[in-house]
Amino acid sequence: MKRRRVAPWIAGAVGLVLFGVIAIAATSSPAKERIADSPLLGRPAPVATGDVIAGPAETLEDLRGKYVIVNFFATWCVPCRREHPELVQFAARHAAAADAAVLQVVYGDRVPTVKSFLDKNGGTWTVLDDPKGSIALEWGVRGLPESYLVDPDGVVQAKITGGATADGLEALVRKVERAA
């Protein structure tokens, strides 16, 4: 009687399960944004300076007087790609009143790829390159996407993980306004 080899069947089954988990994660709808704890909450926002790769050359100091969503993203990050239209929508809602803005920080991506992504998907805000991850380190970024809500006085009011929505950002801004 021939002995069957079990190892290839086990490896195939494990590979199939792993492929299924990755496929579900890559194609599922983005998680609702989560408010996360951060040592930055209630403190002045760290400086976010770097090479401007798109949009106007504005700093957080230039945006003082507005609510600012500081967003860390990369084009290879599937939740970041899903979140991007929500940021475009949020920025468009506030364009006329000029009471809120987005400042985006590229984390671990190539500048030409980011420029191509922005040309195709929109976004007229300041986009900073962070090739060494120093801005992300200052802000305590642990994973992508992550966003921080900075109030008009330059104080960090919230940390959002898991992808933000325009409506969720609106609600968060209103909550901070009511508390002020």
C-alpha positions in Angstrom: 0.0 0.0 0.0 1.3 3.5 -0.9 1.9 6.1 1.8 0.3 9.4 1.2 2.1 12.5 1.7 0.2 14.7 4.2 2.5 17.7 4.3 1.5 19.1 0.9 -2.2 18.8 1.7 -1.7 20.6 5.0 0.4 23.3 3.4 -2.3 23.7 0.7 -5.1 24.0 3.2 -3.2 26.6 5.3 -2.4 28.6 2.1 -6.0 28.5 1.1 -7.2 29.8 4.5 -4.5 32.5 4.5 -5.5 33.6 1.0 -9.1 33.8 2.1 -8.3 36.0 5.1 -6.2 38.3 3.0 -8.9 38.5 0.3 -11.6 39.4 2.9 -9.4 42.0 4.5 -8.6 43.6 1.2 -12.1 43.7 -0.2 -14.2 44.4 2.9 -15.7 47.8 3.6 -13.4 50.0 5.8 -13.8 49.9 9.5 -15.8 52.7 11.0 -13.3 55.3 12.3 -12.3 54.7 15.9 -11.3 57.3 18.4 -8.0 56.2 19.9 -6.0 57.3 22.9 -2.9 59.3 22.4 -0.4 61.1 24.6 -0.9 64.1 22.3 -4.5 64.7 23.3 -4.9 68.1 24.9 -1.4 69.1 24.0 -0.1 71.4 21.3 0.3 69.6 18.0 3.8 68.6 17.0 5.4 70.4 14.2 4.7 68.8 10.8 7.3 70.0 8.3 8.7 68.3 5.3 9.1 68.6 1.6 5.7 69.7 0.0 5.0 67.3 -2.8 1.5 68.6 -3.6 -0.8 71.5 -2.8 0.1 74.8 -1.1 3.1 75.1 1.1 1.1 75.5 4.3 2.2 74.5 7.8 0.1 73.8 10.9 1.0 77.3 12.0 -0.3 78.7 8.7 -3.6 76.9 9.3 -4.0 78.2 12.8 -7.6 79.4 13.3 -9.0 76.3 11.5 -9.7 72.8 12.4 -7.1 70.6 10.7 -7.2 66.9 9.9 -3.6 65.7 9.9 -3.8 62.5 7.9 -1.0 59.9 7.6 -1.4 57.8 4.5 0.3 55.8 1.7 -1.0 54.8 -1.7 -0.2 51.1 -1.1 -2.5 51.1 2.0 -6.0 49.8 0.9 -7.9 51.5 3.8 -6.0 54.8 3.0 -7.2 54.6 -0.6 -10.8 54.0 0.5 -10.5 56.9 3.0 -9.2 59.4 0.4 -12.6 60.3 -1.2 -13.9 61.0 2.3 -11.1 63.5 2.9 -11.8 65.1 -0.4 -15.5 65.4 0.5 -14.7 66.8 4.0 -12.3 69.4 2.5 -14.9 70.4 -0.1 -17.6 70.9 2.5 -15.3 73.4 4.3 -13.8 75.1 1.3 -16.3 78.0 1.2 -16.2 78.8 4.9 -12.4 78.0 5.1 -13.0 76.8 8.7 -11.3 73.4 8.3 -8.5 71.9 6.3 -6.6 68.7 5.6 -2.8 68.3 5.9 -1.6 65.0 4.6 1.7 63.2 5.4 3.0 60.5 3.1 4.4 57.6 5.1 6.6 55.0 3.4 5.6 55.7 -0.2 7.3 57.0 -3.4 6.7 60.6 -4.4 5.9 59.9 -8.1 3.3 57.3 -7.1 1.7 59.8 -4.6 1.6 62.6 -7.2 -0.1 60.2 -9.7 -2.6 59.1 -7.1 -3.5 62.7 -6.2 -3.8 63.7 -9.8 -6.3 60.9 -10.4 -8.2 61.1 -7.1 -8.1 64.7 -6.1 -7.0 66.5 -3.0 -5.9 70.1 -3.1 -4.4 70.3 0.4 -0.8 70.3 1.5 0.9 66.9 1.2 4.2 66.4 2.9 6.8 63.7 2.2 8.0 61.9 5.3 10.7 59.6 3.8 12.4 58.8 7.1 9.2 58.6 9.2 10.3 61.4 11.5 7.0 63.3 11.3 5.1 60.0 12.0 7.4 59.3 14.9 6.7 62.7 16.4 2.9 62.1 16.1 3.1 58.5 17.5 1.7 56.9 14.3 1.4 53.1 14.8 -0.4 52.1 11.6 -2.2 53.5 8.5 -4.5 55.2 8.1 -4.3 57.5 11.1 -5.6 61.0 11.5 -5.5 63.6 14.2 -8.0 66.5 14.7 -6.2 69.7 15.6 -8.4 72.5 16.9 -8.1 76.2 15.8 -5.7 76.9 18.7 -3.3 74.2 17.5 -4.2 71.6 20.2 -4.7 67.9 19.4 -8.3 67.0 20.2 -8.6 63.5 18.8 -6.8 60.6 17.1 -8.7 58.6 14.5 -7.6 55.1 13.4 -9.0 52.7 10.8 -10.1 55.1 8.1 -12.2 58.2 8.6 -15.4 59.3 6.9 -16.5 62.8 6.0 -19.6 62.5 8.2 -17.5 61.1 11.1 -15.0 63.9 10.8 -17.9 66.4 10.7 -19.4 64.9 13.9 -16.1 65.0 15.6 -15.5 68.7 14.7 -19.0 69.6 16.0 -18.4 67.7 19.2 -15.1 69.5 19.9 -16.8 72.8 19.0 -19.6 72.1 21.5 -17.1 71.2 24.2 -15.1 74.4 23.7 
